[in-house]
Amino acid sequence: MKFVERLARNYLRKRGYSISECGAEDHDGDYRLVRYSSYDQYVSVQTEGNKRKINQVWADEATIDVICDYIRKTIPDAKRGLCHGSRNGTEVRWFSERLGIDVMGTDISDTASQFGLTQWDFHNENPAWEKAFDFVYTNSHDHAHDPKKAFTTWVGQLAAGGKLFIEHSVGHAPAAVSTLDPFGIDPKLLPYAVLGFGDGKFAVTDVLKPDHKKAGGPIWVFVIERVQAN
């Protein structure tokens, strides 16, 4: 286990949290993570779920407005954005319309091209996207089968001064984990998990808390940035 991850875990233990060593299927640990029998199973489950929910949109305009206001203030010269797990492309369009910049989106499903998206597994690096975007946004981190790899990939796509926005709600908690949504974490623990995922190279630097609620609970938008040169 890396030094930074040990430090984060020790910090939490001293404050009364029970921290698991593997995080797999552990309600009382730092996060809960479903393991798949194969990568093909993961792709199949995600594709089927995407098609079943193709007309549903988890993103909402009020939250996107909050993020866009923050981008205007902190990245005034932003020119490119990237949204992962975009399903039917709604949030891609909202960001592009509000910011007046080029925003692209990805989805693992073969339906991606129907909505102007790129079919892509968001865990995987793409050389053309490395350090290419002023912001990256997702509310689909609960679909990550390997959150460390996913978060590391997303941060790697940020240009200098760029920011990763993770929209988190009660729907992303451990209790909501399923085969379709394999990753769940308590919002109080997410900053420490992120520190471990990045081995100290990136961290949560701000948290936006919109006034409205989603699914009957609060919304947290975690802002993640590089804190060491990669």
N, C-alpha and C positions, 0 to 999 in steps of 0.2 A: 504494500500500500504506500502511495506517495506521501511525502512529508506533509504537504499542504492538506491532503485529505485526512491524515491522522490528526492534524491540528484542529481541523473543523469538527471532526467527530469527538475529540476530547472536549472541545468547547461546549458542544451540545450535551455530552454526558454530564458534565459538571452542573448543568442547568436542569437536570432531571429528565432529559429525553432518553428514550431507549433507542440505541442505534444498532442496526443490523450490520453484519459484515458483507452480505451479498445483496441485500435489498429485494430479493426475489420472493414474491408472495408473502410479504411480512407487513402486517398492518401496523405494527408498533415500531418499525424501523424508520430509516430516513426516507425511504420510498418503497413503493410496491411495483414489481415488474413481472409481467407474464412472460414465460419462456415458450417459444414456439418449437415444434418438432423439427422444422426446417425453414429455410428462407422462403422456399416456394409456398409454404403454408402462410407465412406472413403476408406475402404479396397477394395471395388468393383472398385472404380474409379482408385485407385493406381494400382491394379492388371491389369485392362484393359489397362491402359496407358503403363505399363511396357511391356505387351505383344505386344502392337502396335509398340513400339520403341525398341524391343528386340535386334535388330542388330545395334542400334545407340549407340555411346559412347560419352558422354560429356567430360570425362577426356581426356587429351592429354599428350603425352609423355614428351614434353618440360616442362610442369608444374610439372609433377611427378618428373622429374630430379631435378628441383629446390628444391622441398620438400625433396627428398632423400639426396641431398647435405647438406641441413640444418640438417636433422636427423643424418647424419654421424658426423657432427661437434658438435651438442648439445646433442645427445644421443648415444655416440659411442658404448655403450654396448647393444644397442637395440636388443631384441630377438623375440618380438612378435608384430604384428600390426593387426589392425582391420579396415575394410572399410565398411561403412554403405550405403545402397541404391546402391548396386553394379551392379544391372541388369544382365549383362552377364559375370561379373567377370574380365573384362579387366584390370581395375586399380589394382585389387588384384594381378594379375599375374605380372604386371609391378613393383609394389613395391617389391614383393617377389624376382623377378629376379635381381633387382638392388641392393637390400640390403642383399640378401642371407639369409633371415630369414623367419620364418613362419608367413604368413599373411592370415587371414581369412576374409570372406565377408558375408554380409547379404543382403537380399531383402525380402520385404513383399509378393511378388508374389509367387505363387506355382510353378513357373518356376525355382526358386532358385536352387533346387537340380540338375537341368540339367547342371549347370555351376559350380558345386562344392561349392555352397554357402549354408548358413544356412537360411531357411525361418524364418524371424523374423521381427516384427514391431520394428523399431529402437527406438521408444519412451519407450519401456518396458525394465525394468531392468532384468538382468539374473544373478543370484547369482554366477554362474561359471565364469562370465566375470568381476566381481567386482575387480577393482584394478589389472587387469590381463594383460594389454597391455601397451607397451612403447609408442605407438602412436595410435591415432584413426584419420581416415580421412573420410571426406565426401564432396561431391559437391551436395548432395541431401537434404540439409537443407530446401530448398524451398518446399519440400514435407511434411514438418512437420505441422500437424494440431494443435500441442501444442508445440511451440518452446521452452518454458521454461522447460517443462518436457524432451524434446529431448536433449537439451544441457546439462541439469543436469545429465541425464543418461549417456551421452557420457563421460563427465568429470569423472563420477564415475567409469568408466572402465579403467581409467589411473592408471598405477603403479606409485610408487614414482618417481618423476622427469619426468613423461610422459607428452606428449603434444597432444592437439587436433588441427587438421588442418582443417579449414573450407575454401574451395575454393569458392570464391565469384566473380561474374561477372555481367554484365548488365542483364544477363538472370535471375538474382536473385533479381532484383529491384521490387519495388511496381507495376510498370507498366506492369510487366510480370506475375502478379498473375492471376491464373485461377483455375478452380475446380481441375485440376490435380496438379498444383503448388500453394498451398494455402498460402504460406508464402513469403512475399516480403519485403525487407528492403534496404534502401540506405546504401552504404558502410560506409559513414561518421558517420552514426548513429549506426551501428552494435556494435562497442565496448561498447557504453553506454547501449544498450539493453542487451548485454551479462552480463554486470555488474549487471543489474537488475534481469536477469534470475537467476543468481547465488547468489543473496542476499549478494554480497561481498565476496563469498567464492572462486570464480574463475573469471578470467578476461583475456582480450586480452593483451598479453605481448610483441607481436612482429607482424609485418605485412610484408610478403614477396610480392614483386611486380615484377613478371616475365617481361622480356623485350617484349615478344610477346603479341599479342592480341587474344581475343576470341570473336566471334560473333560481330566483329567490335569494340570492346571496351577493356579496361584494365582488368587485373585480379588482384585480391587481395587474398592472402592466409593468413587468420587470424590465429595466433598461440595463443591458449588459454591454460592456466595452472591454477592449484589450487594456490590461494594466501593465503588461510587459511586452517588449518588442518580440514578435514571432520570427 
